[in-house]
Amino acid sequence: MIDYTKFDVMFMDEVIASVDLKPEGSDKPFVINYIKGFNKQFSPDSEGYITKEELERWLKWRVFPSTRVNGSS
């Protein structure tokens, strides 16, 4: 069975963080950062809990803005 509450964050071919959306005993996502200096948008610590708002803000930062022109006509 696939667990859709956990995922890895990639930078090129490297896993730079792991996220558990529903860790046991908490309602806050838990993040483990594997590199220093690049992935601070999750947490200033190498691992810890973040808010759902912080996670949502980070995900929105990673996708194309909705105002971006499609380019195809």
C-alpha atoms as an extended CHARMM CRD file, in Angstrom:
* protein
*
        73  EXT
         1         1  MET       CA              0.0000000000        0.0000000000        0.0000000000  PROA      1               0.0000000000
         2         2  ILE       CA              1.2640000000        3.4780000000       -0.8650000000  PROA      2               0.0000000000
         3         3  ASP       CA              1.3370000000        6.0210000000        1.9460000000  PROA      3               0.0000000000
         4         4  TYR       CA              0.3220000000        9.3730000000        0.4530000000  PROA      4               0.0000000000
         5         5  THR       CA              0.9290000000       11.2250000000        3.7150000000  PROA      5               0.0000000000
         6         6  LYS       CA              4.7180000000       10.9870000000        3.3360000000  PROA      6               0.0000000000
         7         7  PHE       CA              6.8560000000       12.3560000000        0.5270000000  PROA      7               0.0000000000
         8         8  ASP       CA             10.4150000000       13.3720000000       -0.3330000000  PROA      8               0.0000000000
         9         9  VAL       CA             11.4570000000       16.7590000000       -1.6730000000  PROA      9               0.0000000000
        10        10  MET       CA             13.9490000000       16.5600000000       -4.5350000000  PROA      10              0.0000000000
        11        11  PHE       CA             16.5560000000       18.9470000000       -5.9020000000  PROA      11              0.0000000000
        12        12  MET       CA             17.6600000000       17.4830000000       -9.2270000000  PROA      12              0.0000000000
        13        13  ASP       CA             18.4450000000       13.8310000000       -8.3590000000  PROA      13              0.0000000000
        14        14  GLU       CA             19.0270000000       14.4480000000       -4.6480000000  PROA      14              0.0000000000
        15        15  VAL       CA             16.5140000000       14.0580000000       -1.8230000000  PROA      15              0.0000000000
        16        16  ILE       CA             16.8290000000       17.2530000000        0.2110000000  PROA      16              0.0000000000
        17        17  ALA       CA             13.9710000000       16.7300000000        2.6750000000  PROA      17              0.0000000000
        18        18  SER       CA             11.3370000000       14.2610000000        3.8260000000  PROA      18              0.0000000000
        19        19  VAL       CA              7.8640000000       15.3200000000        4.9210000000  PROA      19              0.0000000000
        20        20  ASP       CA              5.3850000000       13.3570000000        7.0150000000  PROA      20              0.0000000000
        21        21  LEU       CA              1.9920000000       15.0880000000        6.8360000000  PROA      21              0.0000000000
        22        22  LYS       CA              0.4180000000       13.0370000000        9.6240000000  PROA      22              0.0000000000
        23        23  PRO       CA              3.0860000000       11.9330000000       12.1010000000  PROA      23              0.0000000000
        24        24  GLU       CA              1.9250000000        9.7830000000       14.9680000000  PROA      24              0.0000000000
        25        25  GLY       CA              0.8940000000       11.8450000000       17.9800000000  PROA      25              0.0000000000
        26        26  SER       CA              0.7070000000       15.2390000000       16.2140000000  PROA      26              0.0000000000
        27        27  ASP       CA             -1.4760000000       17.1700000000       13.7990000000  PROA      27              0.0000000000
        28        28  LYS       CA              1.4900000000       19.2000000000       12.4610000000  PROA      28              0.0000000000
        29        29  PRO       CA              3.6260000000       18.0390000000        9.5170000000  PROA      29              0.0000000000
        30        30  PHE       CA              7.1070000000       16.8010000000       10.4650000000  PROA      30              0.0000000000
        31        31  VAL       CA             10.0660000000       17.6720000000        8.2210000000  PROA      31              0.0000000000
        32        32  ILE       CA             13.6000000000       16.3010000000        8.0550000000  PROA      32              0.0000000000
        33        33  ASN       CA             16.0350000000       18.4900000000        6.0830000000  PROA      33              0.0000000000
        34        34  TYR       CA             19.0240000000       16.5960000000        4.6650000000  PROA      34              0.0000000000
        35        35  ILE       CA             21.0160000000       19.5750000000        3.4520000000  PROA      35              0.0000000000
        36        36  LYS       CA             21.9000000000       22.8460000000        5.1490000000  PROA      36              0.0000000000
        37        37  GLY       CA             21.3410000000       26.3610000000        3.8540000000  PROA      37              0.0000000000
        38        38  PHE       CA             19.0560000000       25.6400000000        0.9010000000  PROA      38              0.0000000000
        39        39  ASN       CA             15.8650000000       24.2620000000        2.4070000000  PROA      39              0.0000000000
        40        40  LYS       CA             15.3480000000       26.6850000000        5.2870000000  PROA      40              0.0000000000
        41        41  GLN       CA             11.8530000000       27.5670000000        4.0630000000  PROA      41              0.0000000000
        42        42  PHE       CA             10.5880000000       24.5140000000        5.9560000000  PROA      42              0.0000000000
        43        43  SER       CA             12.2820000000       24.9990000000        9.2850000000  PROA      43              0.0000000000
        44        44  PRO       CA             15.4160000000       26.6120000000       10.7120000000  PROA      44              0.0000000000
        45        45  ASP       CA             16.2240000000       23.2440000000       12.3130000000  PROA      45              0.0000000000
        46        46  SER       CA             17.4560000000       20.1290000000       10.5620000000  PROA      46              0.0000000000
        47        47  GLU       CA             14.2410000000       18.4240000000       11.6130000000  PROA      47              0.0000000000
        48        48  GLY       CA             11.0350000000       19.3640000000       13.3630000000  PROA      48              0.0000000000
        49        49  TYR       CA              7.3610000000       20.2050000000       13.1550000000  PROA      49              0.0000000000
        50        50  ILE       CA              6.0620000000       22.9590000000       10.8770000000  PROA      50              0.0000000000
        51        51  THR       CA              2.6080000000       24.4500000000       10.4750000000  PROA      51              0.0000000000
        52        52  LYS       CA              0.3100000000       23.4910000000        7.6240000000  PROA      52              0.0000000000
        53        53  GLU       CA              0.4240000000       27.1590000000        6.5560000000  PROA      53              0.0000000000
        54        54  GLU       CA              4.2340000000       27.0170000000        6.2480000000  PROA      54              0.0000000000
        55        55  LEU       CA              3.9590000000       23.8640000000        4.1560000000  PROA      55              0.0000000000
        56        56  GLU       CA              1.2650000000       25.3830000000        1.9260000000  PROA      56              0.0000000000
        57        57  ARG       CA              3.3260000000       28.5640000000        1.4250000000  PROA      57              0.0000000000
        58        58  TRP       CA              6.3560000000       26.4590000000        0.4810000000  PROA      58              0.0000000000
        59        59  LEU       CA              4.3580000000       24.3420000000       -1.9900000000  PROA      59              0.0000000000
        60        60  LYS       CA              2.9200000000       27.4500000000       -3.6540000000  PROA      60              0.0000000000
        61        61  TRP       CA              6.4670000000       28.8190000000       -3.9630000000  PROA      61              0.0000000000
        62        62  ARG       CA              7.4970000000       25.6280000000       -5.8340000000  PROA      62              0.0000000000
        63        63  VAL       CA              4.8140000000       25.7210000000       -8.5760000000  PROA      63              0.0000000000
        64        64  PHE       CA              4.2200000000       28.0090000000      -11.5380000000  PROA      64              0.0000000000
        65        65  PRO       CA              2.0370000000       30.9970000000      -10.6400000000  PROA      65              0.0000000000
        66        66  SER       CA             -1.5940000000       30.8170000000      -11.7980000000  PROA      66              0.0000000000
        67        67  THR       CA             -1.0630000000       34.0590000000      -13.7520000000  PROA      67              0.0000000000
        68        68  ARG       CA              1.6030000000       32.4990000000      -15.9500000000  PROA      68              0.0000000000
        69        69  VAL       CA              0.7050000000       32.4700000000      -19.6460000000  PROA      69              0.0000000000
        70        70  ASN       CA              0.3080000000       28.9930000000      -21.1170000000  PROA      70              0.0000000000
        71        71  GLY       CA              2.3410000000       29.7610000000      -24.2440000000  PROA      71              0.0000000000
        72        72  SER       CA              0.2710000000       27.5800000000      -26.5830000000  PROA      72              0.0000000000
        73        73  SER       CA             -2.4730000000       29.0780000000      -28.7060000000  PROA      73              0.0000000000
